[in-house]
Amino acid sequence: MAKILITGGAGFIASHIQDAYLEKDHRVVVVDNLVTGNKKNLNSKSKFYRVDITSSEIREIIKKEKPDIINHHAAQIDVRKSVSDPVWDAKVNILGIINLLEGAKEAKVKKFIFASSGGAIYGDPEPDPSGRYGARALKIPTPETSPERPISPYGVGKLTSEKYLYYYNVQYGLEYVALRYANVYGPRQNSRGEAGVVAIFLDKLLAGETPIINGDGKQTRDYVYVGDVVKANVLALRAKTGVYNIGTGKETDVNQVAGKIVKAIGAKVKPKHGPGKPGEQKRSCIDWGLAKRILKWKPEIDVDQGIRETVAWFKHR
Ligand SMILES: NC(=O)c1ccc[n+]([C@@H]2O[C@H](COP(=O)([O-])OP(=O)(O)OC[C@H]3O[C@@H](n4cnc5c(N)ncnc54)[C@H](O)[C@@H]3O)[C@@H](O)[C@H]2O)c1
């Protein structure tokens, strides 16, 4: 059994990973500054440190705890915030991972699992106007071999983090698995802020309000259920170094998602359309074939079932 230090373990995705690791009898240490995370998501079997990943204290904790593996999910997750304040975004998302990697190096951690982003790293599939990263449109679903063309500081930060992982692997032999998630949704997702359309719509509808769709609602995303993402993180414990897309390969637009949520709740409301968000990515959908071949992972919960399970959780929260 391994000792695993999870950053962001009081948050949406990583709190579920914490539970799955504990269920498999691993020892879990969670570090989180609770900026968006919630103590209620912590498992009583985890050891918890309320600490910032950019602080020097975190390196002391890694030295003291000596985990075999670090699973890194703490982040500034708001894409629009990364656009309005790229310095802040880079402080948390780039300097944060470097701080952890230095800690991992000092404590001789064996493996680093990283929550990367398939949506934000590839950028829009439209042809690149500069031609520098390929004049052709990206393939949909987009494979890992595609050129990366992030169009937000958040996406740049995730790609930069992967480059640092590569560097620490080559230089210091630190094994890593970067999981490039599609749009993750499910129980415990935070509806505050801008991320997580399923959680945001659900909260509005359950409060009897009308959700607002940005623009025409035809922007597509690849929605992957949190339970499937957790399974990828379990398989990553045994996997060799690599970068894998974790999505469903299916595109769903925002109008369809809103319709499915309204139906699952049994509401009579019709979502309204507001102004579009400038610079918002039009399409995003990733190819999970590599994860299937190498990790033996596959998405098992389709978007209809996933939304039903999420609705049930939000109702009984
Ligand atoms: N939700 C998605 O669709 C999605 C998609 C791709 C990648 N990701 C990545 O997955 C990870 C988890 O995202 P989530 O959706 O669960 O978000 P979340 O906000 O629920 O979780 C992030 C956690 O990190 C903590 N945190 C933030 N800054 C911190 C800091 N400086 N020091 C310590 N803790 C800090 C927060 O308190 C929170 O508990 C993030 O790295 C995110 O970029 C998420």
The ligand as an ORCA input file, in Angstrom:
! r2SCAN-3c Opt
* xyz 0 1
  N     -13.492     20.433    -13.175
  C     -13.023     20.273    -14.405
  O     -13.775     20.183    -15.365
  C     -11.537     20.146    -14.661
  C     -11.092     19.921    -15.966
  C      -9.729     19.818    -16.216
  C      -8.831     19.913    -15.166
  N      -9.285     20.157    -13.903
  C      -8.300     20.278    -12.836
  O      -8.636     19.409    -11.764
  C      -8.189     19.967    -10.534
  C      -9.318     19.979     -9.519
  O     -10.373     20.800    -10.000
  P     -11.820     20.840     -9.330
  O     -12.806     21.034    -10.421
  O     -11.976     19.705     -8.405
  O     -11.753     22.227     -8.546
  P     -11.904     22.597     -6.999
  O     -11.843     24.095     -6.920
  O     -13.098     21.930     -6.406
  O     -10.604     21.962     -6.363
  C      -9.386     22.641     -6.242
  C      -8.932     22.532     -4.810
  O      -7.649     23.144     -4.698
  C      -7.629     23.966     -3.542
  N      -6.650     25.029     -3.775
  C      -6.723     26.034     -4.691
  N      -5.627     26.801     -4.637
  C      -4.831     26.266     -3.680
  C      -3.552     26.612     -3.152
  N      -2.886     27.679     -3.609
  N      -3.024     25.846     -2.170
  C      -3.711     24.748     -1.699
  N      -4.917     24.392     -2.159
  C      -5.473     25.131     -3.138
  C      -9.048     24.455     -3.385
  O      -9.360     24.881     -2.057
  C      -9.856     23.238     -3.814
  O     -10.132     22.392     -2.720
  C      -7.630     21.340    -10.873
  O      -6.231     21.225    -11.028
  C      -8.277     21.667    -12.197
  O      -7.502     22.562    -12.963
  C     -10.619     20.267    -13.629
*
